[in-house]
Amino acid sequence: MVISQRTILSDVVPERSGFESITLWHQQLDQRVTFSAGLRRDDLSCSVLASSPSEAVVVVVKLVFVVVVVVVVVVVVVVVVVVVGVVVGVVAVVVLLVVVIAATAATVVIKSAGLTTYTPMVATIALSYKVMYSDCSAVVVV
């Protein structure tokens, strides 16, 4: 990576001139630094080409970030699916209980009215009707 940085080359470049490039360890930057040709010792601004371990660290950090994002997304999806599943399951159980209770109540009403043939569907539908009694038979009226 190329870092533009103002530095005093006398900190890193030994007494020589006319070099094409030189790679040194820069104590302030804490990395290897390659100075390109054409720089003079009295040049206060230089383009520093750093081939340093920091590039590997950046790649590792990016990979860790991607892994963390993927794990968070997977956990969120799993939690949402579980919560939705639990909610749907609870609603289904409540609806089933209501239907069973309604069918049982309708069965009791129909049996007590003296009707002998019925199905759970008829028993459930019978809840929406009034059962009126006569002498010997039950009359179902709207």
C-alpha positions, 0 to 999 in steps of 0.5 A, a space after each residue: 500500500 502507498 502511504 503519503 507521509 511527511 518524513 525526514 529522510 535523514 532518519 532512515 536513509 544513510 549517507 548516500 545519493 543516487 540510489 534507485 531504491 532502498 528498503 529500511 526499517 522505519 522505527 516510527 512507522 514500525 515497518 519496512 519502508 521502500 523509498 523509490 528512486 529520485 528522492 533526495 535526503 533533503 526532501 521532506 515529503 516522500 511517497 512511502 511504499 510499505 510492504 508490511 505485515 499490516 496488509 495481512 492484518 487488514 485481510 484477517 480483520 476483514 475476514 473476521 468481520 465477514 465471519 462475524 456478520 454471517 454468524 450474526 445474520 444466521 443467529 438472527 434468522 434462526 431466532 426469528 424462525 424459532 419465535 415465529 414457529 413458537 407463535 404459530 404453534 401456540 396459535 395452532 394449539 389454541 385454535 385446536 383447543 377451541 375447536 375441540 371444546 366447541 365440538 365437545 360442547 356441541 356433542 353434549 348439546 346434541 346428545 342432550 337434545 336426543 339427536 343420535 346421528 352427528 359428526 364433529 362438523 355438525 356438532 361444531 356448526 350446531 353451536 351457532 343454532 338454538 336447540 329447542 325442545 318439544 315433547 319427543 324430538 329436538 327441533 333445531 331452529 336458526 
